[in-house]
């Protein structure tokens, strides 16, 4: 049986949230929260497998993929605000209980949802989801200084982290040439 993935958008507090949906809405919901620097596209191969047994929902976080990307002046990009947006997304779709798959940036969002309303979460699958400060490791010590004092000078040092070649490199470093499809880049 071929699984059809639908591509939709819902407005949450004035921001368009793009999402992928698959499976039978009468089955338990499985919410997939992506990481950096990706989007729900990272779940395109997983969704058909889960859709056999679940109603699968994979939103693009605000600022990622096909969701709205408001300016930093109009939206504060914090895990707290992203969590509020995902909670609004779930409310808009009337999803009361769900399983969670959290990956990277999706982890602090999903864990915040779970801590606020644990009765809604049926289970959590965590993939590369850090839940403690020590888990960030020494490489993040310099970045933590920036988080505490986000001035323009150190911000400029980190802009290269968002360049397309840097993002591609995160996926391709260490891979054998020709083993990663070119259509899989976020």
C-alpha positions in Angstrom: 0.0 0.0 0.0 1.3 3.4 -1.0 1.4 6.0 1.8 0.3 9.5 0.8 2.0 12.3 2.6 0.0 15.5 2.6 1.6 19.0 2.7 -0.4 21.5 4.7 -0.2 24.8 6.5 -2.0 26.0 9.6 -1.8 29.5 11.1 -0.7 29.6 14.8 -0.8 33.1 16.4 -0.3 34.8 13.1 2.5 32.6 11.9 2.1 30.0 9.1 3.3 26.5 10.2 3.9 24.1 7.4 3.6 20.4 8.2 3.6 17.0 6.6 0.8 14.6 7.5 0.3 10.9 6.9 -1.7 8.0 8.2 -5.2 7.6 9.6 -6.3 10.4 11.9 -8.3 7.8 14.0 -5.0 6.2 15.0 -2.7 7.5 17.8 -0.8 10.7 16.8 3.0 10.6 16.4 4.6 14.1 16.3 8.0 14.3 14.7 10.1 17.4 15.7 13.1 18.0 13.5 16.6 19.4 14.4 18.9 22.0 13.1 19.5 22.9 10.3 16.7 20.7 8.8 13.0 20.7 8.5 10.2 18.0 8.4 11.8 16.9 5.2 14.2 14.9 7.3 11.3 12.5 8.1 10.2 11.9 4.5 11.4 8.3 4.6 10.3 7.6 8.2 6.7 8.9 7.8 5.4 6.1 5.5 6.7 3.5 7.9 5.0 5.1 10.9 1.8 5.9 9.0 0.9 2.2 9.0 0.2 2.4 12.7 -0.1 6.1 13.5 -1.4 9.5 12.4 2.0 11.2 11.7 2.4 14.9 12.0 5.8 16.6 11.2 5.8 20.4 11.5 8.5 22.7 10.3 9.6 24.8 13.3 9.2 28.5 12.9 12.2 29.8 11.0 12.8 26.5 9.3 11.7 24.8 6.1 8.4 26.1 4.7 7.1 27.6 7.9 7.1 31.4 8.5 10.5 33.0 9.3 9.7 36.2 11.0 12.5 38.7 11.7 14.3 38.6 15.0 12.7 41.9 15.8 9.2 40.4 15.6 9.8 36.9 17.0 12.3 35.9 19.7 13.8 32.7 18.5 14.0 30.8 21.8 13.1 27.2 22.6 10.4 28.6 24.9 8.7 30.5 22.0 9.2 27.6 19.6 7.5 25.3 22.3 4.6 27.7 22.5 4.3 27.6 18.7 4.3 23.8 18.6 1.8 23.7 21.4 -0.4 26.0 19.4 0.1 23.8 16.4 -1.1 20.8 18.3 -4.1 22.7 19.7 -5.0 24.0 16.2 -5.1 20.4 15.0 -6.9 19.2 18.1 -4.2 16.7 19.0 -4.8 15.9 22.7 -2.4 12.9 23.1 0.6 11.9 21.1 3.9 10.1 20.8 6.9 12.3 20.2 10.0 11.8 18.2 12.5 14.5 19.0 15.7 15.1 17.1 18.4 17.7 18.1 16.5 21.1 18.3 13.3 19.2 18.6 14.4 17.8 21.9 14.2 20.9 24.1 10.8 21.7 22.5 9.4 18.2 22.9 10.7 17.8 26.5 9.1 21.2 27.4 5.8 20.0 26.0 6.1 16.8 28.0 7.0 18.6 31.3 4.0 20.9 30.9 1.4 18.3 30.1 2.8 14.8 30.7 -0.7 13.3 30.5 -0.7 14.1 26.8 2.5 12.3 25.9 2.1 8.6 25.3 5.9 8.0 24.7 9.1 9.7 23.5 11.7 8.6 21.0 14.8 10.7 21.4 17.4 10.8 18.7 20.4 13.0 19.4 18.3 14.9 22.0 20.4 16.5 24.6 18.6 17.2 28.0 21.4 18.5 30.2 24.0 21.3 30.2 26.9 18.9 30.4 25.8 17.2 27.3 26.6 20.3 25.2 30.3 19.6 25.7 33.3 22.0 25.6 32.8 23.2 22.1 29.7 25.1 23.3 31.5 27.0 26.1 32.4 29.9 23.8 28.9 30.0 22.4 27.4 30.1 25.9 29.3 33.4 26.3 27.5 34.7 23.3 24.1 33.5 24.6 24.8 35.4 27.8 25.9 38.6 25.9 24.5 38.5 22.4 26.3 41.5 20.9 26.9 42.0 17.1 30.6 41.1 17.2 30.4 37.5 18.4 27.2 37.1 16.4 29.2 37.8 13.2 31.6 35.0 14.2 28.8 32.4 14.1 27.1 33.5 10.8 29.2 31.0 8.8 27.4 28.2 10.7 24.3 29.0 8.7 26.0 29.2 5.3 24.7 26.5 2.8 28.2 25.0 2.4 28.5 24.6 6.2 25.1 23.0 6.4 25.9 20.6 3.6 29.2 19.8 5.2 27.4 18.7 8.4 25.7 16.0 6.3 28.6 15.0 4.0 31.7 15.2 6.2 33.2 11.7 6.5 30.8 10.3 3.8 32.1 8.5 0.8 31.6 10.5 -2.4 28.4 9.6 -4.2 26.7 8.0 -1.2 24.5 11.0 -0.1 21.7 12.0 -2.5 21.9 15.7 -3.6 18.1 16.1 -3.1 18.3 15.5 0.6 19.8 18.8 1.6 17.6 21.0 3.8 
